[in-house]
Amino acid sequence: MEEILSLFYDNREFIFLIIVSVFLGIEVISNVPAVLHTPLMSGANAIHGVVIIGSIIIMLQADPTNYYALILGLIAVVLGTLNVVGGFVVTNRMLEMFKKKSK
Amino acid sequence: MTELLGLSILELCYIVASITFILGLKMLSSPDKARRGNLIAGYGMGLAIFATIFFKEELTPDKWLNYTLILSGLIVGTVIGTRMALKVKMTAMPQMVSFFNGMGGACAGVISLVEFDHLRHNPNPETGMLIVILLGLIIGSVSFSGSMIAYGKLEGKIKDKALPGGQIINILLLLALFGLAIWMSFTGNLSPTLLYVLLAISLLYGVLFVMPIGGADMPVVISLLNSFTGMAAAFGGFLYGNQAMLTGGILVGSAGTILTVLMCTAMNRSLTNVIIGSFGGGSSSSAKSG
């Protein structure tokens, strides 16, 4: 129990950041028109690809002889890149189509 | 001294990246700015990625293998990702989003696997870290298998199948999942076998969760899984004390949840109806208007 409470204390700045970000996320998209639902979903999908930073950190910190971390880290980098690159390109294509339609 | 300078540049890049994520989301929700918003967020992401590679750790020659692997991973992912995204037909966009979402979830899951192993070799494993790792694994894996099923269903490769008593099985799986995770956290049990059991249950839960949901409701589910992956990314940020991951993940987590609700409202359905009332398929008329 004490450990969990101290976890809150040690991470209090992060917890504040989380609370503010939750409300910010809600505020920022609250006025989205229905036509933009799918592109917004796709754009948000690309943004959570930021998880790739975690896989890069694994690779940077892994001992060059720790093959378990290196192999899994490499897989994670590839998966994360797919998410980021694929996500942004797909969103861009969707919005391109949207632009043509509105003209 | 130079290391401190590098870390300062890194944090500055993370701040800029976080701002581009917020701006990007904001612009994506207005028709005339949407495309620019997507690009801005993309540049921010690139900045965060390259800043991490160059400034996170000091560049040392004995880690040449690590750097080679990172760069080759980035190149392989970029080539495959771009090709897939450019080749896909316009009508197949939602399943493509689902597929990429699944990749992000899998990435979060794999990170948790490595960090669990890391924690096991730590003489003083912290409970807090363990909780964050387990949550990242569960949410990432559910998001991965769920997204893959959603992808398969929209592609027409997987047919709707509802197990009898599926909801009860799902609830039992969920209880088992969190029971096991809480038990591992409290007893500090670091057995890899238990971790793989947890992974297996999470993957199974993701499959059974999406399986009975009808095709028309799939975009809502993809949006929900999207916000799950956001949360998984945020747990990663917590794990590494990384603000860019944390803000990016939480933003998508909360914006994605609201977007899911908005999509439900636009389709005149309630979220509970999509998830629980999915068996009948046509029973949408009984959706609560609240």
Interface residues (C-beta under 8 A of the other chain):
Chain A: E3 I4 L7 D10 N11 F14 L17 I18 S21 V22 F23 L24 G25 I26 V28 I29 S30 N31 V32 P33 A34 V35 L36 H37 T38 P39 L40 M41 S42 G43 A44 N45 A46 I47 H48 G49 V50 V51 I52 I53 G54 S55 I56 I57 I58 M59 L60 Q61 A62 P64 Y68 A69 L70 L72 G73 L74 I75 A76 V77 V78 L79 G80 T81 L82 N83 V84 V85 G86 G87 F88 V89 V90 T91 N92 R93 M94 L95 E96 M97 F98 K99 S102
Chain B: A17 F21 I22 G24 L25 K26 L28 S29 S30 P31 A34 R35 G37 N38 L39 A41 G42 M45 A48 I49 T52 I53 K56 E57 D62 K63 L65 N66 L69 I70 S72 G73 L74 V76 G77 T78 I80 G81 T82 M84 A85 L86 V88 M90 M93 P94 M96 V97 F99 F100 N101 M103 G104 A106 C107 A108 V110 I111 L113 V114 E115 D117 H118 E126 T127 G128 I131 P219 I222 S223 N226 S227 T229 G230 A232 A233 A234 G236 G237 F238 L239 Y240 G241 N242 Q243 A244 M245 L246 T247 G248 G249 I250 L251 V252 G253 S254 A255 G256 I258 L259 L262 M263 A266
